[in-house]
């Protein structure tokens, strides 16, 4: 299960229930665009983290060997990969906590939002 699977369903449900039915199509387009942008940014952030950790563990980014040569010094790449994933896991945990803290929409509790 990916982080997007954990967060996407409740967040999209909250978003779609907060708009009038005539705007659902627009909101869907905006949410898909935001998801695509987030995927691209996630790849970029992951790459930057990985390269920064490689630099931290002693491998300069200017002399980064081809991936086929990583087996010559695997501990540096494993440490960088693990450290990158720890940062990403921390960011995911923050996203999950903020999503859970959102709580129930007050309009939905009172039943005042028209259906």
C-alpha positions as CSV (number, residue, x, y, z in Angstrom):
1,X,0.0,0.0,0.0
2,X,1.5,3.3,-1.0
3,X,1.2,6.6,0.9
4,X,-1.1,7.9,-1.8
5,X,-3.5,5.0,-1.3
6,X,-3.7,5.8,2.5
7,X,-4.2,9.5,2.0
8,X,-6.0,9.8,-1.3
9,X,-9.3,8.2,-0.6
10,X,-10.3,10.2,2.6
11,X,-8.9,13.4,1.2
12,X,-10.7,13.2,-2.1
13,X,-13.9,12.2,-0.3
14,X,-13.6,15.3,1.8
15,X,-12.8,17.5,-1.2
16,X,-15.7,16.2,-3.4
17,X,-18.2,16.4,-0.6
18,X,-17.3,20.0,0.1
19,X,-18.2,21.2,-3.4
20,X,-21.5,21.5,-5.2
21,X,-22.3,18.6,-7.6
22,X,-22.0,20.9,-10.6
23,X,-18.3,21.6,-9.8
24,X,-17.2,18.0,-9.2
25,X,-15.8,17.7,-12.8
26,X,-13.6,20.7,-12.3
27,X,-12.5,19.6,-8.9
28,X,-11.6,16.2,-10.4
29,X,-9.5,17.8,-13.1
30,X,-7.7,20.0,-10.6
31,X,-7.0,17.1,-8.2
32,X,-5.6,14.9,-11.0
33,X,-3.4,17.8,-12.1
34,X,-2.2,18.3,-8.5
35,X,-1.5,14.6,-8.2
36,X,0.6,14.6,-11.4
37,X,2.6,17.6,-10.2
38,X,3.1,16.0,-6.8
39,X,4.4,12.8,-8.5
40,X,6.9,14.8,-10.4
41,X,8.0,16.8,-7.4
42,X,8.3,13.6,-5.4
43,X,10.7,12.1,-7.9
44,X,12.7,15.4,-7.9
45,X,12.9,15.6,-4.1
46,X,13.8,11.9,-3.8
47,X,16.6,12.4,-6.4
48,X,17.9,15.4,-4.6
49,X,17.8,13.6,-1.2
50,X,19.7,10.6,-2.7
51,X,22.4,12.8,-4.2
52,X,22.8,14.9,-1.0
53,X,23.1,11.7,1.1
54,X,25.7,10.4,-1.4
55,X,27.6,13.6,-1.0
56,X,27.3,13.4,2.8
57,X,28.7,9.8,2.8
58,X,31.7,10.8,0.8
59,X,30.8,10.4,-2.9
60,X,30.9,13.7,-4.7
61,X,28.0,14.4,-7.1
62,X,30.4,15.4,-9.8
63,X,32.0,12.0,-9.9
64,X,28.9,9.9,-9.6
65,X,29.6,6.6,-11.4
66,X,27.1,4.9,-13.6
67,X,24.6,2.7,-11.8
68,X,26.3,-0.4,-13.3
69,X,29.4,0.4,-11.2
70,X,27.6,0.8,-7.9
71,X,28.5,-2.7,-6.8
72,X,32.1,-1.6,-6.4
73,X,31.2,0.5,-3.4
74,X,27.7,-0.6,-2.3
75,X,27.7,0.6,1.3
76,X,27.7,4.3,0.3
77,X,24.7,3.7,-2.0
78,X,22.9,1.6,0.5
79,X,23.4,4.2,3.3
80,X,22.3,7.0,1.0
81,X,19.2,5.0,-0.1
82,X,18.2,4.2,3.5
83,X,18.7,7.7,4.7
84,X,16.6,9.1,1.8
85,X,13.8,6.7,2.6
86,X,13.9,7.6,6.3
87,X,13.4,11.3,5.3
88,X,10.6,10.3,2.9
89,X,9.0,8.1,5.6
90,X,9.1,11.0,8.1
91,X,7.4,13.4,5.5
92,X,4.8,10.7,4.9
93,X,4.1,10.3,8.6
94,X,3.6,14.1,8.9
95,X,1.2,14.0,5.9
96,X,-0.8,11.1,7.6
97,X,-1.0,12.9,10.9
98,X,-2.1,16.2,9.3
99,X,-4.7,14.3,7.3
100,X,-6.1,12.5,10.4
101,X,-6.1,15.8,12.4
102,X,-8.4,17.3,9.9
103,X,-11.3,15.6,11.5
104,X,-14.9,15.6,10.4
105,X,-16.2,18.6,8.5
106,X,-18.6,20.6,10.7
107,X,-21.1,20.8,7.8
108,X,-21.2,17.0,7.5
109,X,-21.8,16.6,11.3
110,X,-24.8,18.9,11.3
111,X,-26.2,17.6,8.1
112,X,-26.6,21.2,6.8
113,X,-24.8,20.6,3.5
114,X,-27.4,20.0,0.7
115,X,-27.2,16.7,-1.1
